[in-house]
Amino acid sequence: MKKIGLLLILIAFLIGCGTAAQKSEFRSHDSHYKNWEHLKFSWDGYKKPTGEHAKLSALQGWWGDPINYEGKGD
């Protein structure tokens, strides 16, 4: 019975990973980050994003999930 339970948990985990991989853009790029600015933002800047980050993102072609920032309506 324990084996069946573990097998069901493993199957659920693998299905979840597959779904996340489909939604991710990770495999459509040849690197994890576009450049050093993208790396710095992803590691720390996302905590308090600004309009300047949005400009850099658009100008340099960063990828990833969109986020909201202060002054977005400006």
N, C-alpha and C positions, 0 to 999 in steps of 0.2 A: 504494500500500500504506500509506503514511503517513497518507493521508486517511482510510482505513478505520479505522486504529488510533485516530486522533484522534476520529473519529465515535463509536467504541465507548466511548472514555473519557468523552466528553461525555454520551452516553446513560446510562452508569453513574452519573455525577455527578448528572444530573437525576433519576434514579430515587431516589438516596439523599436528595436534597433534598426530594423529594415525600414520602418516608416520614417524614422528620423533621418536616415540616410537619403531617402527619396526627397525629403523637403530641403535638405541641405544643399548649398551650392559648392560644398567643399571639393568635390571631384571634378567640377567644371573648370577649375583653375590649376595652373601648374605650381602654385605656391600657396602657403597658408595666408600670407599677408601680401598686399600689393607692394608696399615699401616700408621704410623705417617709421614714417609718420603714421601709417596704418597700424603698425605693430604697437607703437607708443599709445595711440588712442585706444586700441583694443585691450591693452593691459591695464590702463589707468584712466584715460580721458573719458571713457564712457560714463564715469560716475557723475560728471558735471559737464555734459556736452554743451557747446555754444554754436552760434551761427557760423563762426570761423571754422569749426570742425565740419559743418555741413558743406561749406564752400570747398574746403580741402577734399572732402569725400567726392564731391561732384567733379571737381577739377582733375583729380588724380585717378578716378575710377575705382574707388574702394568697393568692396562687396561685403555682404553680410545682412543681417536683419536690420530694417530701418528702426530708428529710435527717435523719440521726441526730445526737443531741447528748448531752453528758454529763448524767447524772442522769435519763435518760429513764425509768428504772424507778421513780423516786420518785413 
